[in-house]
Amino acid sequence: MRFVELISKKRDGQELTPHQLEALVDAYTDGEVPDYQMAAFLMAVYFQSMTSTELGAWTGAMLHSGQVLDFSDIIGAKVDKHSTGGVGDKVSLILAPLAVAAGLKVPMISGRGLGHTGGTLDKLESIPGFDVNQSVERFKELVDTIGLGLIGQTKEIAPADKKLYALRDVTATVECIPLIASSIMSKKLAEGIDSLVLDVKVGSGAFMKDIDRARELGQTMIEIGATMDRPVRVLITDMDQPLGRTVGNSLEVIESLETLRGEGPEDLTEITVELVAEMLNVSGDMTDRGSAKMRLRELLRDGTAMNVFAQIIEEQGGDPRVCKDFSLLPTASNQVEFTAWDSGFVEAIDAQGVGIAAMQLGAGRKTKEDSIDHAVGLVFHKKRGASVKSGESLLTIHYNDDKNLDDVHERLKAAISIGNTEPEQPPLILDRLQ
Amino acid sequence: MRFVELISKKRDGQELTPHQLEALVDAYTDGEVPDYQMAAFLMAVYFQSMTSTELGAWTGAMLHSGQVLDFSDIIGAKVDKHSTGGVGDKVSLILAPLAVAAGLKVPMISGRGLGHTGGTLDKLESIPGFDVNQSVERFKELVDTIGLGLIGQTKEIAPADKKLYALRDVTATVECIPLIASSIMSKKLAEGIDSLVLDVKVGSGAFMKDIDRARELGQTMIEIGATMDRPVRVLITDMDQPLGRTVGNSLEVIESLETLRGEGPEDLTEITVELVAEMLNVSGDMTDRGSAKMRLRELLRDGTAMNVFAQIIEEQGGDPRVCKDFSLLPTASNQVEFTAWDSGFVEAIDAQGVGIAAMQLGAGRKTKEDSIDHAVGLVFHKKRGASVKSGESLLTIHYNDDKNLDDVHERLKAAISIGNTEPEQPPLILDRLQ
């Protein structure tokens, strides 16, 4: 096959056959198709998109470029949740044990943070001893016995996606819905799950800045799931302000533990419960959403979910005492209050600005190679809609190194708006697709 | 500068600055921008095109990536002609000496044939001893003294274009008018010419299959010329059937020599005279087109143009006796008639099919690395519109090797249509742009 002909076919808006797309992905993974041909192909996809059939074949080829876990012999519904990423998004840490407490199996493979967004693996690694690198055998055993495993992506999973993502990053072909959707799905479907719930975040702190694009992404992932016989449900959720009160790894673990004992902030609790309800729904384990959500809140309050989390911490080498004693988690040596410069209402908290401020403190990475400081971050005392008095603390900055502190102050000042109008509070769950 | 940002700017339809485009071309030529980034950029250009300002800067950057000849101290108007390529297109061999006979200077840098189209250099090399590789100093001396030089592209001219063309060839970004136009213009403007006449061919044997695309290409080259202060004129000409009677290198040289003594076929004579008239026009050396064309035909008949051709053959190491004695040119060892299978009119001769048949005989190259046989080719006795009787010869096949002869017959049979309707003869010159 002459691959240049596949590029021109796509360029001209013709549909490629599944066989052609599989050959292209395979040859690219094997190094037979050079980066420059794939780069031209990806840019053609940017302009011409992909049909449902093409997307299924393309995703399938990436999925089968590596190891696909088979958990079919594990009893129970295997469901995972994926978030497109946000600021203060520690949902996975609460959701995974809560879903297991509710009877699901959660084989969760997560990623690291980059730029203004955080990553589940970095948060888990704040817990002393917690090891996200587990063999596939051990991962399977954990899912079978505890009901969940929390690991990082291995290089055996979807290597084609890894290679393609690196190329997209340097060829301006990241912001392309079929490529985003197929990338996520190829990794998630390798987890051996039966179904998937997606949290597509929209707003200043999210990858998707407007709701129409978020809906399109969600719909595309549902389509891909359908071609692979894996039901996918999508919640579109607000990411205009950070989720919960904390941004920063160790601080987010503390907030997650508070939420796991039923004492978390309402936005974080609500979104987690909604997502787990959706996981039960897609697995066929939910009859009535209202009573399901009540039961989930009860599993937080009565310690069942916390108990699952303590178990998995212990099984993955961490110290489960952190669940009760937060002082065992990394703590920053300095704290300083960031105070209101005026009286009024907190009208907006730009999530992206807050994410970048946290990154500058050391909580996040500017490039993949950067190391992070698990202890540092931000704790908000006032969220959107709160009334403040001039001089009152808006948030506490936890830091170890003061070299970027002036920058961080400036970023936060720019990110937070104080005004005279009490802002409308948009709903947290903006839409639900299936 | 982060080049990925330039790719996304182009992808999003924004205009790049001249400085950004120059930096991109320079960095690509120097190997700082990898092929995969340029491939993505080229595909984005395919979809988003370029503005006139962008095209000027892009072409200028390719032009200045290498040596730009300066012939400003040579007296007289320096004009060249470029054809987008066709089948049986031997115009340059007649046009160059005719233009010089009419008082112009013609520094002509030509290319080789590929696929179904022929190349001027291959035709010239049919002449025993003719050397198309001349130093820049010698080329300049020839233009100064004889009035013309006929050489091949040196690697010093527009190296950025050479590198880009090779990349476009394997990334499905060849068929893109701004990229075609800038590629041609960057090479032609390196010749030290004051102005340029373009023969944009349209039809089955041409690169452009429809006249609207041909006009768009012509207009784009005029625009680029304007940004560089180099007037460009364009003739759009018919390439639905081969030009003249012969296809094949040595055979085309013979036909050119016949035309240079005023005995060529009318289509070839007409197009050559029209193009030289346009060269005079763009140089400001023509007052009345009608009388200019009459004078040009006279310069063919009276031997003035032939005399110039004999001179340049001698100066570039060839044997000028070929002008009178065609037996000094390579001759194929076998000839066979290709006869009409029916009586009627020749309704059409598909130029591309004929070009491929000639290539299969050895007259052309399938890939750049192939060698060619100068002696072989086709001599037509019947062109479009001729009436034929069954069994009468349509053309003579000149061949050395009979291994592809069956294929050649089949191709020719498919390329030539005989029917009962006398076809309309479209004009040879379809349009004129300036």
Interface residues (C-beta under 8 A of the other chain):
Chain A: V4 E5 I7 S8 R11 P34 D35 Y36 Q37 M38 A39 A40 L42 M43 A44 Y46 F47 L167 D169 V170 T171 A172 T173 E175
Chain B: V4 E5 I7 S8 R11 P34 D35 Y36 Q37 M38 A39 A40 L42 M43 A44 Y46 F47 L167 D169 V170 T171 A172 T173 E175
